[in-house]
């Protein structure tokens, strides 16, 4: 019998080991004083090793090696047999980290045997400041834990495996930490010609937008970027049109490539599309996604400090660097766009792209002059049509019958003013032809059948 091939299991990321505090730079903006103090001074997250004991853990499920737990920093150094119950906990998910820390604050720390006296005094002075976490603060606990390196993935792929693990080295700084170091003056990110965001841009945008735009690079519109589906004509651009693409998947797929026509499209639509792609792209590192989620909380506060038009101003600067300065458009960019060609072909492609750009600029100037002339002609036509309509107002068009609304109130008479045996048209003093026709009609029509006129 032939055996069917087994389905390949999805390869999990590496499980890291380490021990680190929960504190982050933005804790004071989202958490209470008690929670900030406990996260920085009283608890730590650690990965369970094969040689670690479980004394002090009173949970129902047994954790596995590599699983991450939370423990008191003072009780971990106590000898075996002296550790109290409840000084260690293993959350099943990232959303339970806040719950486990709250249990330690409520049940363990008031009677912790290893806590120094000065720490106990500080802890007791902060009692009552441990406010319950709302929705934003609860999500901050999760996103801050992800930025440390924690993940909801269990240590193994077995069905009974549970808990959280380190999927990044907890001792290494995250991209969000690198931004904080850069703001302090350290050179963390290398600025190249293809970098659209520079260190001096800090203060013009939020940290979230700055880290997001560092995940894309400039690119040129290629033949493979054309779309053949209905409605794709509006999305196609001329060959060599500048755009943005993902740094991680641009050379492997046509997804993650964006070519906005104007700076407004870059501000309103393309920025949101880039954010959605980075969040769902499988090739983007997990630490980048975690830092972007963490910086979303910081951007909520930074937006209130920036001007109301900061987004429009900053993305206009990015648009100018992409289309006007074009410092990124070198022979190295040609190598990235066509990896199968030689250096001579790359130089030729660059020359062709420059020719295409010059032709597009000339065509754009001609089209701009043509559009301006057309706008002037349309405005003149509208003005002339408005003047004709005002002049023709109240006149009778040839072939159209005269209506009662066209008759002047001064020439109309009521039924009471019409004499017996006389037509209403006889009362108009200015029109003799109508008067004569009315007299002839009155002579031929009997007086008993007078025509009544109602106004």
C-alpha positions in Angstrom: 0.0 0.0 0.0 1.2 3.5 -0.8 1.2 5.9 2.2 -0.2 9.3 1.7 2.4 12.0 2.4 2.1 13.6 5.8 1.1 17.2 5.9 4.1 19.4 6.7 3.7 21.0 10.1 4.0 24.7 10.2 7.5 25.5 11.5 7.4 27.5 14.8 9.8 30.2 15.7 12.7 29.5 18.1 11.9 29.6 21.8 14.2 31.9 23.7 15.2 31.8 27.4 15.8 34.6 29.7 14.5 36.8 32.6 13.4 40.4 32.3 11.2 43.0 34.1 7.9 44.0 32.7 8.5 47.7 32.8 8.4 49.9 29.7 9.0 53.5 29.0 5.3 54.5 28.6 4.0 52.7 31.7 3.3 56.0 33.6 1.0 57.2 30.9 -1.3 54.2 30.9 -1.0 52.5 34.3 -1.4 53.5 38.0 1.5 54.3 40.3 1.1 50.9 42.1 1.2 49.0 38.8 4.2 50.9 37.5 6.1 50.2 40.8 5.3 46.5 40.8 6.2 46.1 37.1 9.6 47.8 37.7 10.6 46.6 41.2 8.6 43.6 42.4 7.9 41.1 39.6 9.7 39.6 36.6 8.9 37.3 33.8 11.2 34.2 33.3 11.4 31.1 31.2 11.2 27.8 33.0 14.3 25.7 32.7 14.8 22.0 33.2 16.7 22.6 36.4 14.2 25.1 37.9 11.9 23.9 40.6 8.2 24.6 41.0 8.1 25.4 44.7 5.8 28.2 45.3 3.5 27.4 42.3 0.0 26.3 43.2 -1.6 26.1 39.8 -3.5 23.1 38.5 -1.6 22.6 35.3 2.1 21.6 35.2 4.2 24.0 33.0 6.7 22.8 30.4 10.3 23.8 30.0 10.5 27.0 28.0 7.2 28.2 29.3 7.2 31.8 30.7 5.9 32.6 34.2 5.7 35.5 36.6 7.4 35.5 40.0 8.4 37.6 42.9 11.9 39.0 42.6 12.6 38.5 46.3 11.2 35.0 46.8 13.2 33.5 44.0 16.4 33.8 46.0 14.9 32.1 49.1 16.1 28.6 49.8 14.0 25.6 49.0 11.3 25.0 51.6 11.0 28.7 52.6 9.2 29.9 49.4 5.5 30.7 50.2 2.7 29.4 48.0 1.6 31.8 45.4 4.9 33.6 44.7 4.9 32.2 41.2 2.3 32.0 38.4 2.1 30.9 34.8 -0.4 32.7 32.7 -2.1 30.9 29.9 -2.2 33.9 27.5 -0.9 37.4 27.3 -4.3 38.8 28.5 -3.8 37.0 31.8 -0.6 38.7 32.7 -2.5 41.6 34.2 -4.6 39.2 36.3 -1.7 37.3 37.6 0.2 40.5 38.6 -3.0 41.7 40.4 -3.2 38.5 42.3 0.4 38.9 43.5 -0.4 42.5 44.6 -3.5 41.4 46.5 -2.4 38.0 48.0 1.4 37.7 48.1 3.2 41.1 48.5 1.4 42.2 51.8 3.0 39.2 53.5 6.1 38.5 51.3 8.9 37.2 53.6 11.7 38.2 51.4 10.7 41.9 50.8 13.0 44.5 52.5 11.5 46.9 55.0 11.9 50.0 52.8 10.3 48.3 49.9 7.4 47.3 52.1 6.9 50.9 53.3 6.8 52.1 49.7 4.4 49.3 48.7 2.1 50.1 51.6 2.1 53.9 50.7 0.9 53.1 47.2 -2.0 50.9 48.4 -5.2 52.3 47.0 -3.6 53.5 43.8 -4.0 50.2 42.0 -6.9 51.2 39.9 -8.6 48.6 37.8 -7.4 48.5 34.2 -9.8 49.8 31.6 -10.0 48.7 28.0 -7.0 50.8 26.8 -4.8 49.9 29.8 -5.7 46.2 29.4 -4.6 46.3 25.7 -1.5 48.2 26.8 -0.5 45.3 29.0 -0.8 42.9 26.1 1.1 45.1 23.6 3.8 46.0 26.0 4.3 42.2 26.7 4.6 41.5 23.0 7.2 44.3 22.6 9.3 42.6 25.3 9.2 39.4 23.2 6.4 37.4 24.7 4.0 35.5 22.5 0.8 33.5 22.9 2.5 30.5 21.3 3.0 27.5 23.6 6.5 26.0 24.0 5.6 22.9 21.9 3.2 21.9 19.1 1.5 19.2 21.2 -2.2 19.4 21.7 -1.9 19.6 25.5 0.7 22.3 25.4 -0.3 25.7 26.9 1.1 29.0 28.1 3.2 31.8 26.7 6.9 31.8 25.5 9.7 34.2 24.5 9.9 34.4 20.7 12.6 37.0 20.8 15.7 37.5 22.9 14.3 39.4 25.9 17.7 41.0 26.6 17.9 42.6 23.1 16.2 46.0 22.6 13.1 46.1 20.4 12.6 48.5 17.4 10.6 50.8 19.8 13.5 50.8 22.2 15.8 51.7 19.4 13.6 54.7 18.6 14.0 55.8 22.3 17.7 55.4 22.1 17.8 57.4 18.9 15.9 60.2 20.5 18.5 60.2 23.3 21.3 60.8 20.7 22.5 57.3 19.9 23.0 56.3 16.2 20.8 53.2 15.9 19.3 53.3 12.4 21.7 53.8 9.4 20.6 56.5 7.0 21.2 55.7 3.3 20.2 57.3 0.1 17.1 55.1 -0.1 15.9 56.2 3.3 12.9 58.4 3.1 12.8 59.1 6.9 15.7 60.8 8.5 16.6 61.3 12.2 15.9 65.0 12.0 12.3 64.3 11.1 11.6 63.5 14.7 9.1 65.9 16.1 7.2 66.2 12.8 5.4 62.9 13.1 4.6 60.2 15.6 7.0 57.4 16.4 4.6 54.9 15.0 4.6 56.6 11.5 8.4 56.9 11.6 8.9 53.2 12.3 6.2 52.3 9.7 7.9 54.3 6.9 11.2 52.7 7.7 9.8 49.3 6.6 9.3 50.5 3.0 11.7 51.7 0.4 11.5 53.6 -3.0 10.8 51.6 -6.1 9.9 52.1 -9.8 6.8 51.0 -11.7 7.6 47.9 -13.7 5.8 45.9 -16.3 4.9 43.2 -13.8 3.1 45.8 -11.7 0.4 46.3 -14.4 -3.0 44.9 -13.6 -5.1 43.1 -16.2 -8.4 43.0 -14.3 -11.3 45.3 -15.0 -10.9 48.7 -13.5 -7.1 48.3 -13.3 -6.5 51.1 -15.8 -6.8 53.7 -13.1 -4.1 51.9 -11.0 -1.6 51.5 -13.8 1.3 54.0 -14.1 3.9 54.9 -16.6 7.1 52.8 -16.5 9.5 54.3 -14.1 6.9 56.0 -12.0 8.2 56.3 -8.4 6.5 54.4 -5.6 6.9 52.6 -2.3 7.4 48.9 -1.6 7.8 46.6 1.4 11.5 45.9 2.3 10.8 42.3 3.0 8.7 40.9 0.1 9.2 43.3 -2.8 11.6 41.0 -4.6 9.5 37.9 -4.1 6.0 39.1 -5.0 4.1 42.0 -6.6 2.2 42.6 -3.4 3.2 45.5 -1.1 4.0 47.9 -3.9 2.2 51.2 -3.9 2.2 54.1 -6.4 0.1 57.0 -5.2 -0.5 59.8 -7.8 -0.5 62.7 -5.4 0.7 63.6 -1.9 -3.0 63.6 -0.8 -3.4 60.0 -1.9 -0.2 59.1 0.0 -1.6 60.7 3.1 -5.1 59.4 3.0 -4.9 56.0 1.4 -1.4 54.7 0.9 -0.3 55.1 4.5 -3.2 52.9 5.7 -2.5 50.3 3.0 1.1 50.1 4.1 0.1 49.6 7.7 -2.3 46.8 6.8 0.3 45.1 4.7 3.1 45.3 7.3 0.6 43.8 9.9 -0.3 40.9 7.7 2.9 40.2 5.8 4.5 36.9 6.8 8.0 38.0 5.9 8.0 41.0 8.3 9.8 40.2 11.6 7.5 39.7 14.5 9.4 42.2 16.6 8.6 44.9 14.1 4.8 44.1 14.2 4.9 44.1 18.1 6.7 47.5 18.2 4.2 49.0 15.8 1.3 47.8 18.0 3.0 49.1 21.1 3.7 52.5 19.5 0.1 52.9 18.6 -0.6 53.7 22.2 2.2 56.3 22.2 0.9 57.9 19.0 -2.5 58.6 20.7 -0.7 61.0 23.1 1.8 62.3 20.5 -1.0 63.4 18.1 -2.3 65.8 20.7 1.1 67.5 21.0 1.6 67.9 17.2 -0.2 70.5 15.0 -3.5 69.7 13.4 -1.9 69.4 9.9 1.1 67.4 10.9 0.2 64.4 8.8 -0.4 66.5 5.6 2.9 68.4 6.1 5.0 65.3 6.9 3.7 63.2 4.0 4.2 66.1 1.6 7.8 66.1 2.7 8.0 62.3 2.0 6.4 62.9 -1.4 9.0 65.6 -2.3 11.8 63.3 -1.4 10.3 60.5 -3.5 9.4 62.5 -6.6 11.4 65.8 -6.6 14.7 65.2 -4.8 15.0 61.6 -6.0 18.3 61.1 -4.2 17.4 57.4 -4.0 17.3 56.9 -7.8 20.8 55.5 -8.4 22.3 52.5 -10.2 22.0 50.5 -7.0 18.2 50.9 -7.3 18.4 49.5 -10.8 20.1 46.4 -9.4 17.3 45.9 -7.0 14.7 46.2 -9.7 16.3 43.8 -12.1 18.5 41.2 -10.4 18.9 38.9 -13.4 20.5 41.6 -15.7 24.2 42.6 -15.8 25.6 45.9 -14.8 25.6 47.3 -18.3 21.9 46.5 -18.7 21.2 48.2 -15.4 22.9 51.4 -16.5 20.8 51.3 -19.7 17.7 50.8 -17.7 18.5 53.8 -15.5 19.1 55.9 -18.6 15.8 54.8 -20.1 14.0 55.5 -16.8 15.5 59.0 -16.8 14.3 59.5 -20.4 10.9 58.3 -19.4 10.9 60.7 -16.5 11.9 63.7 -18.7 9.2 62.8 -21.3 6.6 62.5 -18.5 7.6 65.9 -17.1 7.3 67.5 -20.6 4.0 65.8 -21.1 2.8 66.8 -17.7 3.6 70.5 -18.4 1.7 70.3 -21.7 -1.2 68.6 -20.1 -1.2 71.2 -17.3 -1.4 74.1 -19.9 -4.1 72.3 -21.8 -6.2 71.7 -18.6 -5.7 75.4 -17.7 -6.9 76.6 -21.1 -9.8 74.2 -21.0 -10.8 75.5 -17.5 -10.7 79.1 -18.8 -12.8 78.2 -21.8 -15.4 76.4 -19.7 -15.6 79.4 -17.3 -16.2 81.7 -20.3 -18.9 79.5 -21.7 -20.6 79.3 -18.3 -20.5 83.1 -18.0 -21.9 83.6 -21.5 -24.6 81.0 -21.0 -25.6 82.7 -17.7 -25.8 86.1 -19.4 -28.0 84.7 -22.2 -30.3 83.0 -19.8 -30.8 86.3 -17.9 -31.4 88.2 -21.1 -33.9 85.6 -22.4 -35.8 85.6 -19.2 -39.4 86.9 -19.8 -39.2 86.6 -23.6 -41.4 84.2 -25.7 -39.5 81.6 -27.7 -40.8 81.4 -31.4 -43.3 78.6 -31.8 -44.2 78.6 -28.1 -47.7 79.6 -27.0 -48.1 82.5 -24.6 -49.0 81.4 -21.2 -50.9 83.2 -18.5 -47.6 83.7 -16.5 -46.2 85.7 -19.5 -49.1 88.1 -19.5 -48.3 91.3 -17.6 -50.5 92.0 -14.6 -51.2 95.4 -16.0 -52.9 94.0 -19.1 -55.0 91.4 -17.4 -58.6 92.0 -16.4 -60.9 90.1 -14.2 -64.2 88.6 -15.1 -66.0 91.5 -13.4 -64.4 94.1 -15.7 -65.5 92.3 -18.9 -68.6 93.9 -20.4 -71.4 91.7 -21.6 -71.0 90.7 -25.2 -67.3 91.7 -25.3 -64.2 89.5 -25.5 -61.5 89.9 -22.8 -58.9 90.7 -25.5 -60.8 93.9 -26.2 -59.6 95.4 -23.0 -56.0 95.5 -24.0 -55.4 99.0 -25.4 -52.1 98.3 -27.2 -52.9 95.4 -29.5 -55.4 96.4 -32.3 -55.0 93.1 -34.2 -56.1 91.1 -31.2 -59.0 93.5 -30.7 -60.2 93.0 -34.3 -59.9 89.3 -34.1 -61.8 89.3 -30.9 -64.6 91.4 -32.4 -64.9 89.0 -35.3 -65.1 86.1 -33.0 -67.7 87.8 -30.8 -69.8 88.5 -33.9 -69.8 84.9 -34.9 -70.4 83.4 -31.5 -73.7 83.9 -29.8 -73.8 86.2 -26.8 -75.3 83.5 -24.6 -72.2 81.4 -25.0 -69.7 83.8 -23.6 -66.3 82.4 -22.8 -65.3 82.7 -19.2 -61.8 83.5 -18.2 -60.5 82.4 -14.8 -57.4 83.9 -13.3 
